[in-house]
Amino acid sequence: MPSADAELYCTLYVAGAADPDALAAALGDITQGHVTQGAAWVRTPLLDMAVHAESRHLPLSDTQDDFTLWRHFVEVNAADDAMSFQAFLAALARVVAALRARGLRVVAACDFEEQLEAAVQAILAGEGEP
């Protein structure tokens, strides 16, 4: 588990979204957040998310097993510097679970991937927070 003063940040790689605007709209719908068009920012009381389309000159495809070659990724930060790790983990787990429930593939890259995946699986199994 990250230390109490660890930076609350995670990158979510997402496969299956039509484009960054569609992904931002889905995140806004899931979190009931404010979506800023053009910049693909999604602001919520708990999370700030920036949606990106990968621009490297590689054969990018959402069908590949290597998630680093998927077309979209989301940078997620805590919206409040005073947020606890547990609150950040719970909010992020709800977002990942909701994206997966919509049929998108999501892989997290952060210092607490195992804890996040366990929380997501608990939500999807109906055992965690909604």
C-alpha positions in Angstrom: 0.0 0.0 0.0 1.3 3.5 -0.8 2.5 5.6 2.1 0.1 8.2 3.5 1.9 10.9 1.6 2.1 9.0 -1.7 0.9 10.8 -4.9 -2.6 9.7 -5.7 -2.2 9.1 -9.4 -3.0 6.2 -11.8 -3.0 5.7 -15.6 -5.9 3.7 -17.0 -5.3 2.1 -20.5 -8.7 1.7 -22.2 -9.6 -0.5 -25.2 -12.9 -0.3 -27.0 -13.8 3.4 -26.9 -14.7 4.9 -30.3 -12.7 8.1 -29.7 -11.4 10.3 -26.8 -14.6 12.3 -26.7 -16.8 9.2 -26.4 -14.5 7.9 -23.6 -14.7 11.3 -21.8 -18.5 11.3 -22.2 -18.7 7.8 -20.7 -16.5 8.9 -17.7 -18.6 11.9 -17.2 -21.7 9.8 -17.2 -20.3 7.2 -14.8 -19.0 9.8 -12.4 -21.7 12.5 -13.0 -18.8 14.8 -13.5 -18.2 17.9 -15.6 -16.7 17.1 -19.0 -14.8 19.8 -20.8 -14.9 19.3 -24.5 -11.7 19.8 -26.5 -9.4 19.1 -23.6 -11.2 15.9 -22.6 -11.1 16.7 -18.9 -13.5 15.1 -16.6 -13.8 16.8 -13.2 -15.6 15.2 -10.3 -15.7 15.9 -6.6 -13.2 13.0 -6.0 -11.2 12.6 -9.3 -9.7 14.7 -12.0 -9.3 12.7 -15.3 -7.6 13.6 -18.5 -8.5 11.5 -21.5 -5.8 11.0 -24.2 -5.6 9.4 -27.6 -2.2 7.8 -28.1 -0.2 9.6 -30.8 2.9 7.4 -31.2 3.7 6.1 -34.7 3.2 2.5 -33.9 0.6 0.0 -35.0 -1.9 0.9 -32.3 -4.9 -1.4 -31.9 -7.4 -2.1 -29.1 -7.3 -5.8 -30.2 -3.7 -6.3 -29.1 -2.8 -8.0 -25.8 -0.2 -5.3 -25.0 -2.2 -2.6 -23.4 0.5 0.0 -23.9 -0.4 -0.2 -27.6 -4.1 0.5 -27.1 -5.4 3.8 -28.5 -6.7 5.6 -25.4 -5.5 6.2 -21.9 -6.8 8.2 -18.9 -4.6 10.0 -16.4 -6.4 10.1 -13.0 -5.5 12.3 -10.0 -7.2 13.0 -6.7 -9.3 16.1 -7.0 -8.3 17.2 -3.5 -4.8 17.0 -2.1 -6.2 16.0 1.3 -7.9 12.9 -0.1 -7.1 9.7 1.6 -5.7 6.7 -0.2 -8.7 4.6 0.7 -11.1 7.2 -0.8 -9.1 7.5 -3.9 -8.9 3.7 -4.3 -12.7 3.3 -3.8 -13.5 6.1 -6.3 -11.1 4.7 -8.9 -12.3 1.2 -8.5 -15.9 2.3 -9.1 -14.8 4.0 -12.4 -12.9 0.9 -13.6 -15.7 -1.4 -12.7 -18.2 0.8 -14.5 -16.1 1.0 -17.7 -15.7 -2.8 -17.7 -19.4 -3.2 -17.2 -19.9 -1.1 -20.4 -17.7 -3.7 -22.2 -14.5 -1.7 -22.3 -11.2 -3.3 -21.5 -9.3 -1.4 -18.8 -5.8 -2.0 -17.4 -4.4 0.2 -14.6 -0.8 1.3 -14.3 -0.1 2.6 -10.8 1.7 1.7 -7.6 -1.3 -0.1 -6.2 -2.6 -2.1 -9.2 -3.2 -5.3 -7.1 -5.3 -3.5 -4.5 -7.2 -1.7 -7.3 -7.9 -4.9 -9.2 -9.1 -6.6 -5.9 -11.5 -3.7 -5.3 -12.8 -3.7 -8.9 -13.4 -7.5 -8.7 -15.3 -7.1 -5.4 -17.5 -4.4 -7.0 -18.2 -6.5 -10.1 -19.0 -9.5 -7.9 -21.5 -7.4 -6.0 -19.4 -7.5 -2.8 -17.9 -4.0 -2.8 -19.2 -0.5 -3.0 -21.5 0.3 -5.9 
